[in-house]
Amino acid sequence: MSVQLHIIEETADWIAVDKPAGIQVERNPFGHSVESLVYAHLQQAARNPYVGIVHRLDRVTTGVVLVAKRKQVLRELNQQFSQKDIRKAYRARVIGVPEQLEGVLSHWLIKDLKGKRAVAAEEGAAGAKLCEMGYRLIAEAPEGQAVLELYPTTGRYHQLRAQLSAVGLPIVGDTHYGGPAWEETAIMLQASALEFFDKARGERHTVEAPLPKWAGKGQ
Protein backbone atom coordinates (compact mmCIF):
# COMPACT_ATOMS: atom_id res chain seq x y z
CA MET A 1 0.00 0.00 0.00
CA SER A 2 1.38 3.39 -1.02
CA VAL A 3 1.14 6.07 1.67
CA GLN A 4 2.01 9.71 1.08
CA LEU A 5 3.40 12.06 3.72
CA HIS A 6 1.21 15.14 4.10
CA ILE A 7 3.26 17.92 5.67
CA ILE A 8 1.33 20.64 7.49
CA GLU A 9 4.34 22.73 8.47
CA GLU A 10 8.10 22.26 8.79
CA THR A 11 10.84 24.26 10.50
CA ALA A 12 14.50 23.61 11.29
CA ASP A 13 13.42 22.16 14.66
CA TRP A 14 10.27 20.16 13.97
CA ILE A 15 7.85 18.88 11.36
CA ALA A 16 4.07 18.61 11.75
CA VAL A 17 2.29 16.08 9.55
CA ASP A 18 -1.30 15.08 8.88
CA LYS A 19 -1.36 11.39 9.82
CA PRO A 20 -3.65 9.23 7.67
CA ALA A 21 -5.72 6.43 9.16
CA GLY A 22 -4.41 2.89 8.98
CA ILE A 23 -0.80 3.49 9.99
CA GLN A 24 0.92 3.69 13.36
CA VAL A 25 3.01 6.62 14.54
CA GLU A 26 6.12 4.67 15.53
CA ARG A 27 8.19 2.48 13.24
CA ASN A 28 6.99 -1.14 13.23
CA PRO A 29 7.47 -4.35 11.19
CA PHE A 30 3.94 -4.30 9.78
CA GLY A 31 4.17 -1.46 7.26
CA HIS A 32 4.41 2.29 6.94
CA SER A 33 4.50 4.58 9.97
CA VAL A 34 4.72 8.31 10.56
CA GLU A 35 8.27 7.75 11.81
CA SER A 36 9.41 5.89 8.68
CA LEU A 37 7.72 8.37 6.32
CA VAL A 38 9.26 11.39 8.08
CA TYR A 39 12.66 9.68 8.08
CA ALA A 40 12.45 9.10 4.32
CA HIS A 41 11.46 12.74 3.80
CA LEU A 42 14.30 14.12 5.93
CA GLN A 43 16.77 11.73 4.35
CA GLN A 44 16.54 13.77 1.17
CA ALA A 45 18.60 16.47 2.91
CA ALA A 46 20.59 14.46 5.48
CA ARG A 47 22.10 10.97 5.36
CA ASN A 48 21.01 9.94 8.86
CA PRO A 49 18.34 12.39 10.07
CA TYR A 50 17.04 12.48 13.62
CA VAL A 51 13.34 11.65 14.05
CA GLY A 52 11.97 12.21 17.55
CA ILE A 53 8.41 11.06 18.19
CA VAL A 54 6.78 13.59 20.52
CA HIS A 55 3.33 11.99 20.94
CA ARG A 56 1.12 9.28 19.46
CA LEU A 57 -2.29 8.74 17.90
CA ASP A 58 -4.27 5.53 17.56
CA ARG A 59 -3.87 3.74 14.23
CA VAL A 60 -7.50 4.53 13.32
CA THR A 61 -7.19 8.24 14.18
CA THR A 62 -6.09 10.92 11.72
CA GLY A 63 -4.60 14.37 12.22
CA VAL A 64 -1.71 16.37 13.60
CA VAL A 65 1.44 14.56 14.69
CA LEU A 66 4.42 16.66 15.78
CA VAL A 67 7.92 15.23 15.23
CA ALA A 68 11.17 16.72 16.54
CA LYS A 69 14.19 16.99 14.24
CA ARG A 70 16.74 17.37 17.04
CA LYS A 71 17.18 15.64 20.43
CA GLN A 72 17.13 18.91 22.36
CA VAL A 73 13.86 19.90 20.71
CA LEU A 74 12.37 16.51 21.61
CA ARG A 75 13.36 17.01 25.26
CA GLU A 76 11.80 20.48 25.30
CA LEU A 77 8.55 19.30 23.72
CA ASN A 78 8.37 16.25 26.00
CA GLN A 79 8.71 18.59 28.96
CA GLN A 80 5.81 20.68 27.69
CA PHE A 81 3.69 17.54 27.43
CA SER A 82 4.63 16.38 30.93
CA GLN A 83 3.82 19.82 32.35
CA LYS A 84 0.55 19.96 30.37
CA ASP A 85 1.68 23.08 28.52
CA ILE A 86 0.61 21.63 25.17
CA ARG A 87 -3.04 22.07 24.22
CA LYS A 88 -4.72 19.54 21.96
CA ALA A 89 -8.00 19.75 20.06
CA TYR A 90 -9.90 17.02 18.24
CA ARG A 91 -12.89 16.71 15.93
CA ALA A 92 -15.26 13.76 16.12
CA ARG A 93 -18.47 12.76 14.41
CA VAL A 94 -20.72 10.86 16.76
CA ILE A 95 -24.04 9.04 16.84
CA GLY A 96 -26.50 11.23 18.72
CA VAL A 97 -26.53 14.89 19.70
CA PRO A 98 -25.47 16.08 23.17
CA GLU A 99 -28.18 17.75 25.23
CA GLN A 100 -25.91 20.69 26.04
CA LEU A 101 -24.06 22.67 23.37
CA GLU A 102 -20.86 22.49 25.39
CA GLY A 103 -19.62 21.02 28.63
CA VAL A 104 -17.00 18.93 30.41
CA LEU A 105 -16.96 15.13 30.61
CA SER A 106 -15.31 13.49 33.60
CA HIS A 107 -14.87 9.73 33.99
CA TRP A 108 -12.73 7.21 35.79
CA LEU A 109 -11.32 4.76 33.24
CA ILE A 110 -9.55 1.43 33.59
CA LYS A 111 -7.22 0.17 30.86
CA ASP A 112 -8.31 -3.34 29.86
CA LEU A 113 -5.16 -4.78 28.30
CA LYS A 114 -6.77 -8.08 27.34
CA GLY A 115 -9.69 -6.42 25.58
CA LYS A 116 -7.52 -3.56 24.25
CA ARG A 117 -10.01 -0.97 25.42
CA ALA A 118 -10.70 1.51 28.21
CA VAL A 119 -13.64 0.82 30.52
CA ALA A 120 -15.57 3.32 32.65
CA ALA A 121 -15.39 2.55 36.37
CA GLU A 122 -16.34 3.94 39.76
CA GLU A 123 -14.03 6.39 41.51
CA GLY A 124 -11.58 4.47 43.67
CA ALA A 125 -11.73 1.29 41.59
CA ALA A 126 -8.41 -0.52 41.28
CA GLY A 127 -6.41 0.90 38.38
CA ALA A 128 -8.97 3.60 37.57
CA LYS A 129 -7.61 6.97 36.41
CA LEU A 130 -9.46 10.26 36.14
CA CYS A 131 -10.09 11.46 32.58
CA GLU A 132 -11.47 14.85 31.65
CA MET A 133 -12.25 16.65 28.42
CA GLY A 134 -14.27 19.61 27.28
CA TYR A 135 -16.53 19.42 24.26
CA ARG A 136 -18.43 21.81 22.01
CA LEU A 137 -21.11 21.05 19.44
CA ILE A 138 -19.97 22.29 16.02
CA ALA A 139 -22.89 21.10 13.92
CA GLU A 140 -25.67 18.57 13.70
CA ALA A 141 -25.29 16.10 10.84
CA PRO A 142 -27.66 13.81 8.92
CA GLU A 143 -28.96 10.56 10.42
CA GLY A 144 -29.06 11.90 13.96
CA GLN A 145 -25.32 12.51 14.11
CA ALA A 146 -23.25 15.45 15.35
CA VAL A 147 -19.77 16.90 14.87
CA LEU A 148 -18.00 17.86 18.08
CA GLU A 149 -14.81 19.66 19.04
CA LEU A 150 -13.01 17.98 21.92
CA TYR A 151 -10.46 19.47 24.32
CA PRO A 152 -8.88 16.80 26.55
CA THR A 153 -7.00 17.94 29.64
CA THR A 154 -5.73 14.42 30.35
CA GLY A 155 -4.19 11.94 27.94
CA ARG A 156 -5.29 8.43 28.82
CA TYR A 157 -5.49 5.29 26.69
CA HIS A 158 -8.48 5.52 24.29
CA GLN A 159 -9.81 8.33 26.47
CA LEU A 160 -11.88 10.24 23.91
CA ARG A 161 -13.36 7.10 22.39
CA ALA A 162 -14.27 5.59 25.77
CA GLN A 163 -15.68 8.80 27.27
CA LEU A 164 -17.92 9.54 24.29
CA SER A 165 -19.16 5.95 24.31
CA ALA A 166 -19.85 6.17 28.05
CA VAL A 167 -22.28 9.08 27.52
CA GLY A 168 -24.06 7.41 24.61
CA LEU A 169 -22.24 9.28 21.83
CA PRO A 170 -20.04 6.65 20.14
CA ILE A 171 -17.80 7.79 17.29
CA VAL A 172 -18.87 6.81 13.78
CA GLY A 173 -16.72 3.88 12.66
CA ASP A 174 -15.59 2.99 16.17
CA THR A 175 -17.15 -0.47 16.44
CA HIS A 176 -14.80 -1.20 19.35
CA TYR A 177 -16.83 1.27 21.44
CA GLY A 178 -20.33 0.77 20.07
CA GLY A 179 -20.21 2.95 16.97
CA PRO A 180 -21.49 1.86 13.54
CA ALA A 181 -19.07 0.54 10.93
CA TRP A 182 -17.61 3.05 8.47
CA GLU A 183 -14.17 2.29 7.00
CA GLU A 184 -12.04 -0.72 7.87
CA THR A 185 -9.00 1.28 9.02
CA ALA A 186 -10.54 4.57 10.18
CA ILE A 187 -12.98 6.19 12.57
CA MET A 188 -14.34 9.73 12.43
CA LEU A 189 -11.86 11.13 14.92
CA GLN A 190 -9.21 13.67 14.01
CA ALA A 191 -6.47 15.36 16.02
CA SER A 192 -7.34 18.76 14.58
CA ALA A 193 -4.90 21.14 16.29
CA LEU A 194 -1.87 21.24 18.56
CA GLU A 195 -0.68 24.37 20.38
CA PHE A 196 2.78 24.52 21.93
CA PHE A 197 5.61 26.94 22.76
CA ASP A 198 7.95 27.23 19.79
CA LYS A 199 11.30 28.23 21.25
CA ALA A 200 12.69 29.47 17.92
CA ARG A 201 9.76 31.89 17.55
CA GLY A 202 9.72 32.76 21.24
CA GLU A 203 5.95 32.38 21.36
CA ARG A 204 3.12 29.87 21.35
CA HIS A 205 2.28 28.38 17.98
CA THR A 206 -0.61 26.29 16.65
CA VAL A 207 -0.57 23.74 13.84
CA GLU A 208 -3.90 22.63 12.38
CA ALA A 209 -4.96 19.73 10.18
CA PRO A 210 -7.26 20.31 7.18
CA LEU A 211 -10.98 19.88 7.82
CA PRO A 212 -11.97 16.28 6.99
CA LYS A 213 -14.83 15.71 4.55
CA TRP A 214 -17.02 14.10 7.22
CA ALA A 215 -16.89 17.30 9.30
CA GLY A 216 -17.99 19.60 6.48
CA LYS A 217 -21.44 21.10 6.04
CA GLY A 218 -24.05 18.83 4.54
CA GLN A 219 -21.95 15.69 4.88
KEVEX-384697 format. One record per residue (C-alpha): residue in three letters; x, y, z. Coordinates in steps of 0.05 Angstrom, whole numbers, padded with zeros to 5 digits, always signed. Layout:
N
ALAXYZ;...
***
This chain:
219
MET+00000+00000+00000;SER+00028+00068-00020;VAL+00023+00121+00033;GLN+00040+00194+00022;LEU+00068+00241+00074;HIS+00024+00303+00082;ILE+00065+00358+00113;ILE+00027+00413+00150;GLU+00087+00455+00169;GLU+00162+00445+00176;THR+00217+00485+00210;ALA+00290+00472+00226;ASP+00268+00443+00293;TRP+00205+00403+00279;ILE+00157+00378+00227;ALA+00081+00372+00235;VAL+00046+00322+00191;ASP-00026+00302+00178;LYS-00027+00228+00196;PRO-00073+00185+00153;ALA-00114+00129+00183;GLY-00088+00058+00180;ILE-00016+00070+00200;GLN+00018+00074+00267;VAL+00060+00132+00291;GLU+00122+00093+00311;ARG+00164+00050+00265;ASN+00140-00023+00265;PRO+00149-00087+00224;PHE+00079-00086+00196;GLY+00083-00029+00145;HIS+00088+00046+00139;SER+00090+00092+00199;VAL+00094+00166+00211;GLU+00165+00155+00236;SER+00188+00118+00174;LEU+00154+00167+00126;VAL+00185+00228+00162;TYR+00253+00194+00162;ALA+00249+00182+00086;HIS+00229+00255+00076;LEU+00286+00282+00119;GLN+00335+00235+00087;GLN+00331+00275+00023;ALA+00372+00329+00058;ALA+00412+00289+00110;ARG+00442+00219+00107;ASN+00420+00199+00177;PRO+00367+00248+00201;TYR+00341+00250+00272;VAL+00267+00233+00281;GLY+00239+00244+00351;ILE+00168+00221+00364;VAL+00136+00272+00410;HIS+00067+00240+00419;ARG+00022+00186+00389;LEU-00046+00175+00358;ASP-00085+00111+00351;ARG-00077+00075+00285;VAL-00150+00091+00266;THR-00144+00165+00284;THR-00122+00218+00234;GLY-00092+00287+00244;VAL-00034+00327+00272;VAL+00029+00291+00294;LEU+00088+00333+00316;VAL+00158+00305+00305;ALA+00223+00334+00331;LYS+00284+00340+00285;ARG+00335+00347+00341;LYS+00344+00313+00409;GLN+00343+00378+00447;VAL+00277+00398+00414;LEU+00247+00330+00432;ARG+00267+00340+00505;GLU+00236+00410+00506;LEU+00171+00386+00474;ASN+00167+00325+00520;GLN+00174+00372+00579;GLN+00116+00414+00554;PHE+00074+00351+00549;SER+00093+00328+00619;GLN+00076+00396+00647;LYS+00011+00399+00607;ASP+00034+00462+00570;ILE+00012+00433+00503;ARG-00061+00441+00484;LYS-00094+00391+00439;ALA-00160+00395+00401;TYR-00198+00340+00365;ARG-00258+00334+00319;ALA-00305+00275+00322;ARG-00369+00255+00288;VAL-00414+00217+00335;ILE-00481+00181+00337;GLY-00530+00225+00374;VAL-00531+00298+00394;PRO-00509+00322+00463;GLU-00564+00355+00505;GLN-00518+00414+00521;LEU-00481+00453+00467;GLU-00417+00450+00508;GLY-00392+00420+00573;VAL-00340+00379+00608;LEU-00339+00303+00612;SER-00306+00270+00672;HIS-00297+00195+00680;TRP-00255+00144+00716;LEU-00226+00095+00665;ILE-00191+00029+00672;LYS-00144+00003+00617;ASP-00166-00067+00597;LEU-00103-00096+00566;LYS-00135-00162+00547;GLY-00194-00128+00512;LYS-00150-00071+00485;ARG-00200-00019+00508;ALA-00214+00030+00564;VAL-00273+00016+00610;ALA-00311+00066+00653;ALA-00308+00051+00727;GLU-00327+00079+00795;GLU-00281+00128+00830;GLY-00232+00089+00873;ALA-00235+00026+00832;ALA-00168-00010+00826;GLY-00128+00018+00768;ALA-00179+00072+00751;LYS-00152+00139+00728;LEU-00189+00205+00723;CYS-00202+00229+00652;GLU-00229+00297+00633;MET-00245+00333+00568;GLY-00285+00392+00546;TYR-00331+00388+00485;ARG-00369+00436+00440;LEU-00422+00421+00389;ILE-00399+00446+00320;ALA-00458+00422+00278;GLU-00513+00371+00274;ALA-00506+00322+00217;PRO-00553+00276+00178;GLU-00579+00211+00208;GLY-00581+00238+00279;GLN-00506+00250+00282;ALA-00465+00309+00307;VAL-00395+00338+00297;LEU-00360+00357+00362;GLU-00296+00393+00381;LEU-00260+00360+00438;TYR-00209+00389+00486;PRO-00178+00336+00531;THR-00140+00359+00593;THR-00115+00288+00607;GLY-00084+00239+00559;ARG-00106+00169+00576;TYR-00110+00106+00534;HIS-00170+00110+00486;GLN-00196+00167+00529;LEU-00238+00205+00478;ARG-00267+00142+00448;ALA-00285+00112+00515;GLN-00314+00176+00545;LEU-00358+00191+00486;SER-00383+00119+00486;ALA-00397+00123+00561;VAL-00446+00182+00550;GLY-00481+00148+00492;LEU-00445+00186+00437;PRO-00401+00133+00403;ILE-00356+00156+00346;VAL-00377+00136+00276;GLY-00334+00078+00253;ASP-00312+00060+00323;THR-00343-00009+00329;HIS-00296-00024+00387;TYR-00337+00025+00429;GLY-00407+00015+00401;GLY-00404+00059+00339;PRO-00430+00037+00271;ALA-00381+00011+00219;TRP-00352+00061+00169;GLU-00283+00046+00140;GLU-00241-00014+00157;THR-00180+00026+00180;ALA-00211+00091+00204;ILE-00260+00124+00251;MET-00287+00195+00249;LEU-00237+00223+00298;GLN-00184+00273+00280;ALA-00129+00307+00320;SER-00147+00375+00292;ALA-00098+00423+00326;LEU-00037+00425+00371;GLU-00014+00487+00408;PHE+00056+00490+00439;PHE+00112+00539+00455;ASP+00159+00545+00396;LYS+00226+00565+00425;ALA+00254+00589+00358;ARG+00195+00638+00351;GLY+00194+00655+00425;GLU+00119+00648+00427;ARG+00062+00597+00427;HIS+00046+00568+00360;THR-00012+00526+00333;VAL-00011+00475+00277;GLU-00078+00453+00248;ALA-00099+00395+00204;PRO-00145+00406+00144;LEU-00220+00398+00156;PRO-00239+00326+00140;LYS-00297+00314+00091;TRP-00340+00282+00144;ALA-00338+00346+00186;GLY-00360+00392+00130;LYS-00429+00422+00121;GLY-00481+00377+00091;GLN-00439+00314+00098;
***
